[in-house]
Amino acid sequence: MRIIIEDVLTVTMNDSKDIGIYTIVIDEGKISLLAREPYKVKKIKDDIVIGGKDRIALPGFINGHIHSDITLARGLGDGLTLYEQDNDSFVSRKQWFNRELDREARYYSKLLQYVEAVKGGTAFICDVPFWHHDDDLVEPFKEIGVMGAVVLDFRRNFLTGEVIDKKEYLSSARYIKEHGYIPIVEGPAEEHYEQELLNLIKTWAEELDTLIQMHLAETTWRIDITQKKYGKTPVRYLHDVGFLNSRVIGSHGVYIDREELGILKKTGARIINCPVAEMKISDGIAPVSEFISNNIPLGIGTDGALWNDSADMFAEMKSLMLLQRVSKGAASCDAYSCLHAATRGGARVFGLEKELGSIEPGKRACITLIDYMKPHIVPIYHGSQSNVLQNIVSCARASDVSTVIIDGNIIVEDGALRTINEQKLIRKCQEMGSTKFKNMS
Ligand SMILES: [Zn+2]
């Protein structure tokens, strides 16, 4: 069965940066045709036809860093830095709500976060859970119908630091892979840097032939830890011990100096930046325009509840742009670069550039349609002058997404989720969250 999107203003994100009115044909989960107007497709029985009038088609977003299992704790970390959350606050004393966020609450947290993300146009999520249960690592992805990767913690319990047995770890990773998702090995944050642990992580990633994602140079607090312990910044330390290579994805990457940019470039390491979280918990401003000018693979993530606390990629794109501009001038980061980081850049970070990130024949069909006939977006025009990219990044919102196609399946249609009962989920999460947290002392 084919899906045909007719005459839609399409931002292809291809090499030539083509934007125009196209008809897009999806067949067997892939984009089989992308034809400029006035091309007309000969329709056959069973074709699903979506009219493209008043819509903009974008590649589905790639959200490169989410901690979905704590979504029900939304709002609770507000006003605290990461150091305070981790060391001396309501959050640390409650052990990151370890008791409240039981297995059921974590499962519903994931569903809630994924529904929010998908309804806002996200097709691929890289999730970094704090707690592991094999079934729960892939089932929520399947239930919602989103593509994804799971960053598997090397610790059985992040609160005690106990490292998982290798056999058990690799078996969980293979379980994720068998179900069609990407297992990624979690690397330690700065407070846990030890040569032996880093060697272990590296070996596991090599054995699984996969990537490593680790929080990297996010805060001055963590930079100080490696400076005191090793006399080096995190990036220099990781490089000197031979850990940094093209398998490594650094989350955040806020404190990276000029020499370290050279190290990232030379080693092929990648970055997922989370601008909203980095503003909300006062991390700092990452050298995003330098990542871009140095061609360092760059994607965007929304981080999780306690730090953002939402999963809106439009807000991330706009924040990415504004944070660079407020610190480096109005020309330091353009709308195209922000949309690139949210789509093609993210695909590159996860080694999926041949499959995702742009609307081109042969790629897996992940397409987001925005309804632009809204007071906060119009007018949209594309001719010798175009405001399409600017208005997507500066004006559009997650709630403007009308249709989301993921891997050839229509997951959101006319703004409504097709895979699960959204209202039931919202009601359940509201009840569960308010019961657990309302009177918590
Ligand atoms: Zn994180």
Residues whose N, C-alpha, C, O or C-beta is under 5 A from the ligand:
A	BS01	ZN	none
